[in-house]
C-alpha cells in the first residue's frame, strides 16, 4: 500500500497544539458601509399602500430592539414599543403614533423572509472577523419545533455562522419536500465565499457541495462518517499509526479532553472533489474516571501550507460554535422551540430577528447573550443606540 505523505514532520513524540481553541479574530474595517437601520428600510413592504401608517423598516427596527431587550414574541415586542414611548419610536423612524401587536403579526407573516435574510447576512458580513487572515464559515441546520402548525411541518432553517465573531452571515429555509443538503447549497450560492473556509458536518460531505465551494474560490473542511461508507472505509484503512500527531489536552467542567489530529496529503486512490489533505481526529474524554473515545475523519481542499494540522484541528473544533453560540442560544436563551409564532413567514422572520440580535450583541463585545439581554432590557436607549450605530 502506498503510504500518504504526512503533512507534519516526523518526530518521536506527538506535538502539542496551541492552548487557544481559536485564534483571536482580527476585525477588518469596511469603508463607506451603511448602518443596519438604513438597510432595513429597503426591505420590500408586502402591504397595500393605502392605510399603511408605519414604514416597514421602522417596524423591523423596533422588533430587533425589542428582541435585544429579551422579547420573544409579538406581544412582548408590542409591549416594549409601548413602554419605550413616542420619543424612542421617533428615533427608530416611527412618525405616526404607536405600534401594536396585530400590525407586527400581519406584516411579519407576509414579509419576504428570503430578502430579509439576504440583507441581514450581507450587513453581518461587513462586520465580521477574519481568523488567521481568512473568514471561516460554519454551515448547519436547525428545526424551529414550536412553529409546527396542524398539518404543516415545523420550518427547518440552515444558517451560516462566522467562526470567532459569532456573526450570522445568512439563512435559508429547507423546502417541505426536500432536505438540508440542497438548502445548504442554496445558502452557499448567496454567500461571498472567495478566500473563505467552509466547515460542514458529515451530512454535507457530498461531491456537488464540495465542487460548489471550491469553484467559488473557497476551501472546504468536511467531516467523514459512516454515511459515506466507501470514503469512510478508505480513510479508516490508511496507516495512521505511521503518521505523526499533534495533540492538545483541555481540562474543565469536571472533565479532561485530549484531542489528537493526524494529517496526510490525500493519496491517489482517494477521489473526493478538491481534496488535498485528509485527517484523523481522535477525541478522548475522561469524566469521573470513565473514558470515552470518538474518532472521525476529515477531507479538506486546503493544502498543508495554508492549513497545517493545528489550524485544521481548530477549524474542525470551532465548527461547533454554530451549535453552541447560535442554535443553543436560540433554544435556551430565547426559548425558540416553545415559541407560539406560527403564521406564514412569521416563524422564520422571528428567527432572523434573533439571529440579528445575537450578531449585534456579539459585535458589541457581549459573550453571554442572556446577560446582554438583561443589560439592554434595563434601559430603552441601549438597544436603540446599538442598532442606530451598527
N, C-alpha and C positions, 0 to 999 in steps of 0.2 A: 504494500500500500504506500502510495506517495504521501509523505508527511508534509502537511501545510506549513508554510513559513510563518514562524511566530512573529507577532508584531511587537513583542517585548524582547529585551535582551536576556539570554540565558543567565542563570545565576544559581547559587546554591540554595538561596532562601527566597521565599516569596517577598515581593516588595510591598511595603506598606503604602496604602493610598493616603492622600491628604485627609486630615481630620475634618475639614469643612465639607459638608454634604454638597453644597453648591457654591460656586464662586460668586462673589459679591457683584450684583448687577451694576453695569455702568450705564447710566441714563444718557441717552443721546437726544439732545435738543432738536426740535423740528422748527425751522424758521417759518414765520408767517402762518402759523397754524391758526385755526379758528376755534373758538371756545365751543364747548358742547351745547350750550343753550341756544346758540345761533344755528347749529346743525339740526337741532330738534325742530326748529321752525320750518325746515324743508321737508319734513315728513308729509306725504300726501294726506289730505283730510278726506276721509270717506263720506262725510256728511254732506247733505244738500246745503247749498249756501244760505238759502232762506231760513231764517230763525237761528242761525249759528251766533252765539254770543261770545264764545271764548276761542281764541286761536288754538289749534291742535298742539303747537309747540309748547305753549304755556301750560296746557293740561298735562302733557308728558313731563315737563319740568317739575310741576307740582308733585306729581306722582313719584318721581325719582327722589325728591327731597323728603317726602313722607316716608318712603321706604328706607332712606338713610337714617330716619328717626325711629325706625322699628315697625312701621306699618306693614301689615301682612295681607291686607285685602282692601276692597273698595270702601267699606265702611270706615276703616281706620284712616285711609287716605283722605276721605271727606272730612272726618273729624279733625285731622291735622290741619287741613286747609282752613277750616272754620276757626280753629283756635289760633292759627298763625295771624289772622287779621288782614285787613284791607291793605295796609302798607306793604306787608310781606308779599301778598298776592300781586300787587302792582310791580314789585321788583322782579317777579317771575313772568311778567307780561300779561297778567290778567287785568283788564281795564274796566270790565263791566260787572261789578258785583261779585258774589261768591260762587263757588262751585259745589255741587252736591254729588252724592254717590251715584245716582242714576245716570248723570251725564257721563261720568267716567266709565261706568259699566257699559253703556251703549257704545261709546267711542272705542274702547279697547276691544270689544267683541268684533268690531268691523275693521280695525286698523290693519294696515298692510304689515304683518309681522316680519315678512322677509325683508322688506325695505328698512324697517326699523333696525333689524339686526345688522344689516349691511352698514348702515350709518354709524351705529354704536361701535361696531367692530373696527371700522376704518378710523374712527376717532381714537379708540383704545390703542391701536397700533402705533399712533404717533406719540403716545405717552408711555410706551412700554420700554423695556430694558434689553440690553444685549448681555449675553453670558459668554465671556471669553471672545468677544468680538462678533458673536452670532446670535440671532434670535432663535430660541429653541421653543418649539410649539408642541404641546401635548393635545391629542385628539381623543375624545372619549364620549360615550353617550350615557344618558340617564332618563328614566321614565318619571314623569310627573304623576305619581299614582293617584293623588287626590282629585285629579281632573277627569277621572273616568265618569262618564255620564250616560246611564242607561246602557244602550247597546253600543255606544261609542267608546272605543278603547282610549285609554289614557295616552296623551301625547308622549312620544319618545324623542328627545332632543339631543343632538350631537353638538358638542361645543369644542372650541379651541382655546387653550389657556397658555399664556406665555410663562415658561419656566422662570422662576426667580421673582418676577414682579407680581405674578398672580393676576394679570390683566386678562379679561375675557375678550378674545380677538374676533369671535364670530360664533354663530349658532344657526343650525338648520333643523328642520323637523323631518322625521322619518315618515314616509308615506305609509298609510294604513295597510296597504297591500305589498309593502316592501320590507326592507330590513336596514340595519345600521350601515352596512357596507357601502351601498350606493349613496346614501345620505352623507357619509364621511367624504366621499369623492366630490360630491356637490360642494361641500364646505371647503375642501382643498382648492377648488377652482375659483372661489371668490376671495381667497387669502392671497396676500402678496408674499410669495414663498421664496423668491430669489435670494440665495445666500443663507437661507434658514436651515434648521434641522427639525425634522418632524418625528416625534415619537408616538407610537401606536401599539396597542396590545395585540395579542395573538389573533383575534378575530379579523384584523385588518392586514395580516401578513398574506397579501394577495399580489400577484404579478401586476395586475392593472393598476392597483393603488400605488405600488412602488414606481411604476412607469410614470404615473401622473406626477409624483413628487419629483423625480429626477429630471423629467422634461421641463419642469418649472424652475430648474436651477437650484434645487434644494437637495439635501441629503435625508435619507430615512434611517431610522433605528427601529426595527420591528422585532417583536418577541415571537419566538417559535415554540409552540407547544404541540401536544398530540393531535390537535385538529388538522395540522399539516403533516400527515403520517409519514410520507416519503421524505420530506425535508427534515423532519424531526429525527427520523431514523438515521439519515446521513450525518447529521450533526452529532448525534449521540455516539456514533461509531468512530468519530475522529479520535486520534491518540492524545487525548487531553492530558494524560499522565506525563507526557513528554514535553508539554508546553508550560513555561514558567507562569507564575501567577502574581497578581497584585492583590493584596489583602488589607482590609480595614476592619477594626472591631470598635463598636459603639456600645456604651453602657448607659442605661437609664430606664426609668419606669419599671424597675424590678427585673430587668432582663439584660442579657448580653447578646448582641447580634454581630456575627462575623460575616462579612461579605467578601467573596473571592471572585475575581474575574480572570479568565484566561482568554487571550485573543490571538487569532491567527489570520493570515491572509486567506482569502477564500480559495479552496482547492479547485482544480479544474473540473472535477466531476460533480461539483455542486452548481446547479444552474438556477440562480434566482436573479430577477431583474435588478441590475445596477449594483449588486453586492460586490464589495471589495474586501470586507472583513467578516469573520464570524466569531462568536464569543460564547463562552460558557459562564453563566453566573450561578454561583452557589451561595445560598444564604442559610446560615446555621444560627438558630436562636435557642438560647438556654434560659429557661424561666423556672425558678424553684426546683432546679436540678433536672428538669425534663428538657431534652434536646429534640428539636425538630429541624429537618434539613429539606430545603427546596432547591431544585436545580432547573433552570430554564436556559434557553439558548437565544442568541440574537443574530440577526443579519443586518448589515448596515452598508450603505453606499459610501460612507465616509472612510477615507483611507487612513493608514496608520500615522501619517504625518499630521493630518488635521484632527484625528480622533485617537490619541494614544489611550491605552487601557484605562487609566484613571479617569479621563474625561468621559469615555464611553460609559463607564460604570456610573458616573454622576448623571449623565443624561438618562440612563435606564432607571435609576432610582428616583430621579426627580420627576419622571413621568407621572408618578402617583400624586404629585401635587394637585392634579386636576380632580382627583377623588377627595383628597384631604382639605384642599383650600377652596374648592368650589362646590362640588356635589354635597359633601358632608355639611358645609356651612349652610347651603340652601335647605338641607333636610333638618339639621339640628337648630340652627340659629333662627331661620325664617319659617321653620315648620312647614316646608313646602308640600310634603306628601299628605298633609291634612288640610290643605287649602280647599275652600269651597268654591273657588273661582272656576267655572266650568263652561261658560257660554262662548261659542265661536272661537275667535283668536285670543280671547282674554287670558286663558291659562299661559299661553306662550308669551304674550306681552308682559304679564306679571313676572315670568321667569327672566325676561330680558331686563326688566327694571331691577330685579335682584342682582343679576349679573353686573349691571351698570353701577349699582350701589357698592358692590364688593370691589369693583375696579377703582372707583373713585376713592374709597376709603383706603385701599392698599396703596394707591398712588400718593395719598396724603400721609403715608407712613404708619397706618394702623395695621397691626398684625392680628390682634384679637378683634374679630368683627363684632362679637356680642358686646364687648366693652365699648367699641366705637359707636354702635347704635345707641347705647345708653348715653354716651357723651353728647351725641347730636340731638337726642331727644330732650335734653335739659335746656337747650337754647335754640329757639327757632332760627336765629340768624346763622347758626353754624352750618347746617346743611345747605342753606341758600347761598352763603358766601362760598362754600366749597364748589357748588355747581356753577356759579356765575364766573368763577376764575379757572375752571378746569379746562 
